[in-house]
Amino acid sequence: MVAGMSASPLRKVDTVFVKVDDPHAVAEWYEQVLGWPELFRTSHIVVLKAPEGPPVTLLNPGGGEWSGFNFHAPDAATARAWLIERGAEVGELNEAPDQPVTWFWFRDPLGNRLEVCSY
């Protein structure tokens, strides 16, 4: 085991994001051609179940920043505090109004935006 690995609150890659203009329209293609069923949707995302590995989230970030994937943590607030203690640049904690999801972003040393969620 890598030193310090067990202490990390980031447990796995949770979902892969694909940036699209219209997630609802593109989801139909993923379902019909790839056979990946929809897990759920909101106004700007559609989450699809891949046969193996993490789900795929089609999203329209509306011109804002976005990440290619996110990590899952059992408690996003704890993970955020853990990253702050280690000097990472960390964004605000967010809660979805229509889903039991909490998330935030942080940056690696090269400025890549990464995200963490818990549910």
N, C-alpha and C positions, 0 to 999 in steps of 0.2 A: 504494500500500500504506500502511496506517495505521502510523505510527511505533511501533516496538516489537512489531508483530504477529508478525514472523518469529521473534522470540525466545521467544514463548509456547510452552510445552510442551503446552498444551491445543489439540488439533488439530481436533476436530469434536464435534458432538453425537453421542453414541454410541447412546443408547437413550432412549425416552420411557417413563415409568412410569405405569401406571394402577392406582390403589389399589382392590382388590376383597377381599371376605371369603374367597372360595374360588377362587383362580386356576385350579385344575384344572377346575372346573365351568364357569367363564366362558370358558376357552380353547376349549371345544367350540363355543360360539356364534361366536366370532371366526373359527374355522376354517370352520364350516358356512355362516354368513351372509356374512362378508366374504371368505372364501376364503384367509385368511392361514394358512399352515402353521406348525406348531410347530417351532422350532429346537432347543430343549431345555427341560428342567424340573428343578427341585429341589423340596424339600418346601414351599417358600413362594413360588416364582415359576414362571411359564411365559413363555418368550420366543417371540414370534411374528415371522415375517418379513413385513414390509409390502412391497408391490410396488415402492415407491420410498422413499427416505429411510431413516432409522434404524429398527431393529426396535422393537417395542412389547413391554414387559415388564409382565405382569400380576403384581402382588405383593400380599401381605398383610404389612404391616409390623408386625403384632402390637401395635398401639397405640403404637408408637414413632414417632419422626420419620421423615420420608421426603422425597425430592425428586421433582419432576415429571419430571426428566430427568438424565442425566449426560453429562459430557464424556469423550472418549477422550484418553489421553496414552500415548505409547509406553512410558513408564516412570513409574508412579505415584509412586514414591519421589522421583524427580527433580522431578516436578511439585509434589509436596508441599513440598519444600525451597524451590522457586522461589516458591511462595505465602507461605511463612513469611518469606522474605527481604523480601517486599513488605508485611509486617505484617498479613496476613490471619489471621483466626481459623480454625484448621485442626484437624481431628480426627486420631485415630490412623490409622495405616496398617493395613489389614485384608487377610487372605488367605482365600479360600474354601477349605474343606477338600476339596471334591469337584470343583472347577473350577480351571483355571489363571488365576484372576482376582485382581487386587490392586486395592483401592479405598480412598478416604477421602472425607470431607466437608469443606467449608469454607463460610464465610458471606460474603455480600456486605455492603456497608456498612449495608443496611437489615435485616440479620439473616436474609435468605433462605438456606435451606440448599441448597447445590449439591453435586454429587458428581463425582468423577473416578475412572475405572477404567482399568486396562491389562490386556492379555491377550496 
